[in-house]
Amino acid sequence: MHTGTAAIREVSQDLTVFFWKEVCLSFFFLARVRGKRAELGHFKFEAARRNSPGGWRGGVRCFGVVCARRTPTGWQGGFIAQAVFTYTNLGSSISKFMQKLVVTQLSPNFKEAVTLLRDCPVPLPGDGDLLVRNRFVGVNASDINFSAGRYDASLKLPFDLGFEGIGEVVALGLTASAQYTIGQTVAYLSNGSFAEYTVVPAKVAIPVPTVKPEYLTLLLSGTTAYISLKELGKMSEGKKVLVTAAAGGTGQFAVQLAKKAKCHVIGTCSSAEKSGFLKSIGCDLPINYKTENVGAVLKREYPEGVDLVYESVGGEMFDMAVNALAIKGRLIIIGYISGYQNSTGLSPIKAGTLPGKLLKKSASVHGFFLYHYLSEYRKAMDHLLKMYESQELVCEVDLGDLSPGGKFIGLESIFRAVDYMYMGKNTGKVVVELPHSVNSKL
């Protein structure tokens, strides 16, 4: 195929058909390139086998780019194409257009960085993809790191955001149809979830029994706690574990997993209500940092220090946690939310004294970033799902029912949800519900 000095034209064609048996479609594409006719060859595929109560129903969308150039012997070129077999059960529908959030300027101020677009074409899944209609999406502290461009400098504005979602499969590619079906519920960790519809690679989708937001809490928050503690925590019976922001999205899992390992767990939080929640999930000593001096409490209750810290706050809380480490203590950094809204993304710490403090205690500090441990991700999810389904794990969800503007419903409420989280109001994972709305059929 020649693409060098090619004249490029986009060619698209939509076909709608009823499938009452297996169908094989073959067709030719003709295009006009720079006023000259170029035959682009034969394009063939087979429709997937899928039954529905009313018979076969579906649609095929084929699209591609004509790449051709004139040579002394005539036109040379080819067709870069993608064919997707999408179908729905009778009575189901997919909108032509959707809403989504996109980053339009880089900033840690979420409201300045992000724009709600209302008339975006619904994307088309590739051969190995699913098109998921999102029902719930997760809000994370790191969303503003993403909107500030701190994770991937190669991204060009505008770009999609949102790390995780759960919903129903409404369309899928031919290869993906070997494993998934229309109407199946899946959860996923993949960029672009802040949208009514998201294309998700089938290989990263996780089948779940129902559309429950509790499953969504495990995707990023749960796996972060599970993998980091398993790989770096070295937990064992009787160890003293401090969890900062313990009543938050990931802290809740760190508390419970440490208790499962028969550790003694201390958790910091910001209200009496959160202290109550922490006690309900097994925390031995909740500390309300709004009314108590955390450092003083730790020095009084644990004069020999704590063996492990699961730290996500940064700044003064990090300094306090380092001071509280026992001999051979370990501190795992999974975040530093106190600095994310700053222009640098960091909050000041007493870094100059850190080497000396660690040396004197033979202590250590470890960073953990989930995407460096994806080889462990599927096993972690499977384990956490089993724990939840056997009622061994509480997955606390905060849908904003007690927030000033009420429950987080619709993409526009994500802005409120981010503010709510950064004000420290949430207990558990902040989740936004996306109601199903159909504007028009595909």
C-alpha positions as CSV (number, residue, x, y, z in Angstrom):
1,M,0.0,0.0,0.0
2,H,1.3,3.4,-0.9
3,T,0.7,6.3,1.5
4,G,3.6,8.7,0.8
5,T,2.2,11.5,-1.3
6,A,-1.2,10.0,-1.3
7,A,-4.3,12.0,-1.9
8,I,-6.5,11.1,1.1
9,R,-10.2,10.9,1.1
10,E,-12.4,9.4,3.8
11,V,-14.9,6.9,2.6
12,S,-17.8,5.8,4.8
13,Q,-20.9,3.7,4.3
14,D,-23.5,2.5,6.7
15,L,-25.5,-0.6,6.1
16,T,-28.5,-1.8,8.2
17,V,-29.6,-5.3,7.8
18,F,-31.7,-8.0,9.6
19,F,-29.7,-11.2,10.2
20,W,-31.9,-14.3,10.2
21,K,-29.0,-16.6,9.5
22,E,-25.2,-16.3,9.2
23,V,-24.5,-13.7,6.5
24,C,-21.4,-13.1,4.5
25,L,-21.2,-9.7,2.9
26,S,-18.8,-8.8,0.1
27,F,-18.6,-5.5,-1.6
28,F,-16.4,-3.2,-3.6
29,F,-15.5,0.3,-2.7
30,L,-15.1,2.9,-5.4
31,A,-13.7,6.4,-4.8
32,R,-12.8,9.5,-6.7
33,V,-9.4,10.8,-6.0
34,R,-8.3,14.1,-7.4
35,G,-11.1,13.8,-10.0
36,K,-9.9,10.4,-11.2
37,R,-11.6,7.1,-10.5
38,A,-9.6,4.5,-8.6
39,E,-10.9,1.0,-7.9
40,L,-9.8,0.0,-4.4
41,G,-10.4,-3.7,-4.4
42,H,-12.5,-6.4,-2.7
43,F,-13.3,-6.1,1.0
44,K,-15.0,-9.1,2.7
45,F,-15.9,-10.2,6.2
46,E,-18.3,-12.6,7.9
47,A,-21.0,-11.5,10.4
48,A,-20.9,-13.0,13.8
49,R,-23.3,-15.7,15.0
50,R,-25.7,-14.2,17.6
51,N,-29.3,-15.2,18.4
52,S,-31.9,-12.9,20.0
53,P,-35.5,-13.7,20.9
54,G,-36.8,-11.9,17.8
55,G,-34.2,-13.2,15.4
56,W,-31.1,-11.5,14.1
57,R,-30.8,-7.8,14.1
58,G,-27.8,-5.7,13.6
59,G,-25.9,-3.1,11.6
60,V,-22.6,-3.0,9.8
61,R,-20.5,0.2,9.6
62,C,-17.5,0.2,7.4
63,F,-15.1,3.1,7.1
64,G,-11.6,3.8,6.0
65,V,-9.2,6.0,4.2
66,V,-8.5,6.0,0.5
67,C,-4.7,6.2,-0.1
68,A,-3.9,6.4,-3.8
69,R,-1.5,8.1,-6.1
70,R,-1.0,8.3,-9.8
71,T,2.1,6.6,-11.2
72,P,3.3,6.2,-14.9
73,T,1.5,2.9,-15.0
74,G,-1.8,4.1,-13.5
75,W,-3.2,4.5,-10.0
76,Q,-1.6,2.6,-7.1
77,G,-2.9,2.5,-3.6
78,G,-5.1,0.7,-1.2
79,F,-7.8,1.0,1.4
80,I,-7.2,1.3,5.1
81,A,-10.4,-0.1,6.5
82,Q,-12.1,-1.2,9.6
83,A,-15.3,-3.2,9.6
84,V,-17.4,-3.5,12.7
85,F,-20.4,-5.7,13.1
86,T,-22.7,-4.0,15.7
87,Y,-26.0,-5.3,16.6
88,T,-28.7,-4.8,19.3
89,N,-31.5,-7.0,20.5
90,L,-34.9,-5.9,19.2
91,G,-36.2,-2.9,21.0
92,S,-32.8,-1.7,22.1
93,S,-31.1,1.4,20.6
94,I,-27.9,3.4,20.5
95,S,-27.8,7.2,20.2
96,K,-26.2,8.8,17.3
97,F,-24.7,11.5,19.5
98,M,-23.5,11.6,23.0
99,Q,-22.1,13.9,25.7
100,K,-18.6,13.5,27.1
101,L,-16.0,15.5,29.1
102,V,-12.7,16.5,27.4
103,V,-9.6,18.3,28.6
104,T,-9.4,21.5,26.5
105,Q,-6.6,23.2,28.4
106,L,-4.0,21.8,30.8
107,S,-4.7,22.9,34.4
108,P,-5.0,21.3,37.8
109,N,-8.1,23.4,38.1
110,F,-10.6,20.8,36.9
111,K,-13.3,23.4,36.0
112,E,-10.9,25.4,33.9
113,A,-9.3,22.4,32.2
114,V,-12.4,20.4,31.3
115,T,-15.3,21.1,28.9
116,L,-18.6,19.2,28.6
117,L,-19.3,18.5,24.9
118,R,-22.9,17.7,24.1
119,D,-23.0,16.6,20.4
120,C,-20.2,14.1,19.9
121,P,-20.7,11.2,17.5
122,V,-21.0,7.9,19.3
123,P,-17.7,6.1,18.7
124,L,-17.5,2.9,16.7
125,P,-15.8,-0.2,18.3
126,G,-13.0,-1.9,16.5
127,D,-12.8,-5.6,15.8
128,G,-11.6,-6.4,19.3
129,D,-13.5,-3.7,21.2
130,L,-16.8,-3.2,23.1
131,L,-19.0,-0.2,23.0
132,V,-20.1,0.3,26.6
133,R,-23.0,2.5,27.6
134,N,-21.7,3.8,31.0
135,R,-24.0,3.6,34.0
136,F,-21.6,4.6,36.7
137,V,-18.1,6.2,36.5
138,G,-15.5,6.7,39.3
139,V,-14.1,10.0,40.4
140,N,-10.4,9.9,41.5
141,A,-8.1,12.4,43.1
142,S,-5.7,11.8,40.1
143,D,-8.3,13.1,37.6
144,I,-6.8,16.6,38.1
145,N,-3.3,15.2,37.6
146,F,-4.6,13.9,34.2
147,S,-6.3,17.2,33.3
148,A,-3.0,19.0,34.2
149,G,-1.1,16.8,31.7
150,R,1.1,15.2,34.4
151,Y,0.8,11.6,33.4
152,D,1.2,11.6,29.6
153,A,3.0,14.5,28.0
154,S,2.3,13.1,24.5
155,L,-1.4,13.7,24.7
156,K,-2.6,16.5,22.4
157,L,-5.5,18.7,23.3
158,P,-8.4,18.1,23.4
159,F,-8.3,14.6,25.0
160,D,-10.7,12.4,26.9
161,L,-10.5,11.6,30.5
162,G,-12.0,9.4,33.3
163,F,-10.3,6.2,34.3
164,E,-13.0,3.7,35.1
165,G,-16.6,2.8,34.4
166,I,-19.3,0.2,34.5
167,G,-22.2,-0.4,32.1
168,E,-23.7,-2.6,29.4
169,V,-22.2,-3.7,26.2
170,V,-24.4,-2.2,23.4
171,A,-22.2,-3.0,20.4
172,L,-19.0,-4.9,19.7
173,G,-16.5,-6.0,17.1
174,L,-16.5,-9.3,15.5
175,T,-13.5,-10.8,17.4
176,A,-14.9,-9.4,20.7
177,S,-18.2,-11.1,20.1
178,A,-16.5,-14.5,20.7
179,Q,-16.3,-13.6,24.4
180,Y,-19.0,-11.0,25.0
181,T,-22.6,-10.4,24.2
182,I,-25.0,-7.5,23.8
183,G,-26.5,-6.5,27.1
184,Q,-23.7,-8.0,29.2
185,T,-22.5,-6.0,32.1
186,V,-18.8,-5.1,32.2
187,A,-16.5,-3.0,34.4
188,Y,-13.3,-1.5,33.0
189,L,-10.2,0.4,33.8
190,S,-9.5,2.4,30.6
191,N,-9.2,6.1,29.7
192,G,-12.3,8.0,28.4
193,S,-14.9,6.9,30.9
194,F,-16.3,10.4,31.4
195,A,-18.7,9.9,28.5
196,E,-22.1,8.4,27.9
197,Y,-20.5,5.7,25.7
198,T,-16.9,4.5,25.8
199,V,-15.0,2.1,23.4
200,V,-13.3,-0.4,25.7
201,P,-10.8,-3.0,24.5
202,A,-12.4,-6.4,25.2
203,K,-9.1,-7.6,26.7
204,V,-9.4,-5.1,29.6
205,A,-13.1,-5.5,30.2
206,I,-14.2,-7.4,33.4
207,P,-17.5,-9.2,33.3
208,V,-19.6,-8.5,36.5
209,P,-23.0,-9.9,37.5
210,T,-24.9,-6.6,37.6
211,V,-24.6,-2.9,37.2
212,K,-23.7,-2.1,40.8
213,P,-21.4,0.8,41.7
214,E,-19.8,-1.3,44.3
215,Y,-18.0,-3.3,41.6
216,L,-16.6,0.0,40.3
217,T,-14.9,0.7,43.6
218,L,-12.5,-2.2,43.1
219,L,-11.2,-1.2,39.7
220,L,-8.6,1.3,40.7
221,S,-9.1,2.0,44.5
222,G,-9.4,-1.6,45.5
223,T,-6.6,-3.0,43.3
224,T,-4.2,-0.2,44.4
225,A,-4.6,-1.2,48.0
226,Y,-4.5,-4.9,47.3
227,I,-1.5,-5.0,45.0
228,S,0.6,-2.4,46.9
229,L,0.1,-4.1,50.3
230,K,0.7,-7.5,48.8
231,E,3.9,-6.5,46.9
232,L,5.4,-3.9,49.3
233,G,3.6,-4.1,52.7
234,K,5.0,-7.3,54.2
235,M,2.1,-7.5,56.5
236,S,1.8,-10.2,59.2
237,E,-0.1,-10.8,62.3
238,G,0.3,-8.2,65.0
239,K,2.0,-5.5,62.8
240,K,0.8,-2.0,63.4
241,V,-0.5,-0.4,60.2
242,L,-1.3,3.3,59.8
243,V,-3.7,4.3,56.9
244,T,-4.0,8.0,56.1
245,A,-7.3,9.2,54.5
246,A,-8.6,5.9,55.7
247,A,-12.3,6.6,55.0
248,G,-11.6,7.5,51.3
249,G,-11.9,5.4,48.2
250,T,-8.7,3.4,48.5
251,G,-8.1,3.9,52.3
252,Q,-11.2,1.8,53.1
253,F,-9.7,-1.2,51.3
254,A,-6.3,-0.7,53.0
255,V,-8.0,-0.8,56.4
256,Q,-9.9,-4.0,55.6
257,L,-7.0,-5.8,53.9
258,A,-4.7,-5.0,56.8
259,K,-7.3,-6.4,59.2
260,K,-7.6,-9.6,57.1
261,A,-3.9,-10.0,57.6
262,K,-4.5,-9.8,61.4
263,C,-2.8,-6.4,61.8
264,H,-3.6,-3.7,64.3
265,V,-4.9,-0.8,62.2
266,I,-4.9,3.0,62.8
267,G,-6.7,5.3,60.4
268,T,-6.8,9.0,60.0
269,C,-10.0,10.8,58.9
270,S,-11.7,14.2,59.2
271,S,-15.0,13.7,61.0
272,A,-16.8,11.8,63.7
273,E,-19.0,10.2,61.1
274,K,-16.0,8.9,59.2
275,S,-14.5,7.6,62.5
276,G,-17.7,5.6,63.0
277,F,-17.4,4.2,59.5
278,L,-13.8,3.2,60.1
279,K,-14.8,1.3,63.3
280,S,-17.5,-0.5,61.4
281,I,-15.0,-1.9,58.9
282,G,-12.6,-3.0,61.7
283,C,-10.2,-0.1,62.3
284,D,-8.8,-0.4,65.8
285,L,-8.1,3.3,66.3
286,P,-9.6,6.0,64.1
287,I,-8.0,9.4,64.6
288,N,-9.9,12.5,63.6
289,Y,-7.2,15.0,62.6
290,K,-9.7,17.9,62.8
291,T,-10.0,17.5,66.5
292,E,-6.8,15.5,67.5
293,N,-3.1,16.0,67.0
294,V,-2.2,12.8,65.0
295,G,1.5,13.0,65.8
296,A,0.8,13.3,69.5
297,V,-1.7,10.5,69.5
298,L,0.7,8.2,67.7
299,K,3.6,9.0,70.0
300,R,1.4,8.4,73.0
301,E,-0.3,5.2,71.8
302,Y,2.6,3.7,69.9
303,P,5.9,4.9,71.4
304,E,7.9,2.3,69.5
305,G,6.3,3.4,66.2
306,V,4.2,1.8,63.5
307,D,5.4,-0.9,61.2
308,L,3.7,0.1,58.0
309,V,2.1,3.3,56.6
310,Y,-0.3,3.4,53.7
311,E,0.0,7.1,52.7
312,S,-2.0,9.1,50.2
313,V,-2.1,12.7,51.7
314,G,1.4,14.1,51.4
315,G,2.8,17.3,53.0
316,E,2.6,17.5,56.8
317,M,0.8,14.1,57.0
318,F,3.7,12.5,55.2
319,D,6.3,14.1,57.6
320,M,4.2,13.0,60.5
321,A,4.0,9.4,59.1
322,V,7.8,9.3,58.6
323,N,8.4,10.4,62.2
324,A,6.0,7.6,63.4
325,L,7.8,4.8,61.7
326,A,9.2,2.0,63.8
327,I,12.6,0.4,63.4
328,K,12.6,-1.2,59.9
329,G,9.3,0.5,59.3
330,R,8.0,0.8,55.8
331,L,6.0,3.7,54.2
332,I,4.1,3.2,50.9
333,I,3.2,6.3,48.9
334,I,0.2,5.8,46.7
335,G,-0.5,9.5,46.3
336,Y,-0.2,13.0,47.8
337,I,-3.6,14.6,47.3
338,S,-2.7,17.6,49.3
339,G,-0.5,18.9,46.5
340,Y,-2.5,17.9,43.4
341,Q,-4.2,21.3,43.1
342,N,-0.9,23.2,43.2
343,S,0.7,24.3,40.0
344,T,3.6,21.9,40.7
345,G,1.4,19.1,41.8
346,L,3.4,18.7,45.0
347,S,3.1,19.7,48.6
348,P,6.2,20.7,50.6
349,I,7.8,18.0,52.8
350,K,10.9,18.1,55.0
351,A,12.9,16.3,52.4
352,G,16.3,17.5,53.7
353,T,16.0,15.5,56.9
354,L,14.4,12.4,55.3
355,P,17.6,10.4,54.6
356,G,18.8,10.8,58.1
357,K,15.5,9.7,59.6
358,L,15.3,6.6,57.4
359,L,18.9,5.7,58.1
360,K,18.6,5.9,61.9
361,K,15.6,3.5,61.8
362,S,16.6,1.3,58.8
363,A,13.3,2.4,57.5
364,S,12.2,2.7,53.9
365,V,9.8,4.7,51.7
366,H,8.3,3.0,48.6
367,G,6.3,4.6,45.8
368,F,3.5,2.6,44.1
369,F,1.9,3.4,40.8
370,L,-0.8,0.9,39.7
371,Y,0.1,1.0,36.0
372,H,3.6,-0.4,36.8
373,Y,1.9,-3.6,38.2
374,L,-0.7,-4.4,35.5
375,S,0.7,-7.9,35.3
376,E,-0.9,-8.5,38.8
377,Y,-4.1,-6.6,38.0
378,R,-6.4,-9.4,36.8
379,K,-5.5,-11.7,39.7
380,A,-6.1,-8.9,42.1
381,M,-9.5,-8.1,40.6
382,D,-10.6,-11.7,40.7
383,H,-9.6,-12.0,44.3
384,L,-11.4,-8.8,45.3
385,L,-14.5,-9.7,43.4
386,K,-14.7,-13.0,45.3
387,M,-14.2,-11.3,48.6
388,Y,-17.0,-8.8,47.8
389,E,-19.4,-11.5,46.6
390,S,-18.7,-13.6,49.7
391,Q,-19.4,-10.5,51.9
392,E,-15.8,-10.4,53.2
393,L,-15.3,-6.9,51.9
394,V,-17.2,-3.7,52.3
395,C,-17.2,-1.5,49.1
396,E,-18.5,1.9,50.4
397,V,-19.9,4.1,47.6
398,D,-20.5,7.9,47.9
399,L,-23.0,9.0,45.3
400,G,-23.2,12.5,46.8
401,D,-26.6,12.1,48.4
402,L,-25.4,14.4,51.3
403,S,-23.6,16.9,49.0
404,P,-25.1,20.5,48.8
405,G,-26.3,19.9,45.2
406,G,-27.6,16.4,45.9
407,K,-26.8,13.1,44.3
408,F,-24.2,13.1,41.5
409,I,-26.3,12.3,38.4
410,G,-25.1,13.1,34.8
411,L,-21.7,14.1,33.4
412,E,-22.2,17.7,34.4
413,S,-22.2,16.6,38.1
414,I,-18.6,15.3,37.8
415,F,-17.4,18.9,38.4
416,R,-19.3,19.0,41.7
417,A,-18.1,15.5,42.6
418,V,-14.4,16.5,42.2
419,D,-14.9,19.6,44.4
420,Y,-16.8,17.4,47.0
421,M,-13.9,15.0,47.1
422,Y,-11.2,17.7,47.4
423,M,-13.2,19.2,50.3
424,G,-12.8,15.9,52.1
425,K,-16.5,15.3,52.3
426,N,-16.7,11.8,50.9
427,T,-16.9,8.5,52.7
428,G,-15.8,5.7,50.4
429,K,-15.5,6.0,46.7
430,V,-17.0,9.0,44.9
431,V,-19.2,7.7,42.1
432,V,-21.3,9.5,39.5
433,E,-24.4,7.9,38.0
434,L,-25.1,8.4,34.3
435,P,-28.8,7.9,33.5
436,H,-29.7,6.2,30.2
437,S,-31.1,8.6,27.6
438,V,-31.7,7.8,24.0
439,N,-31.8,10.7,21.5
440,S,-32.0,8.8,18.3
441,K,-31.2,5.4,16.9
442,L,-27.9,4.5,15.2
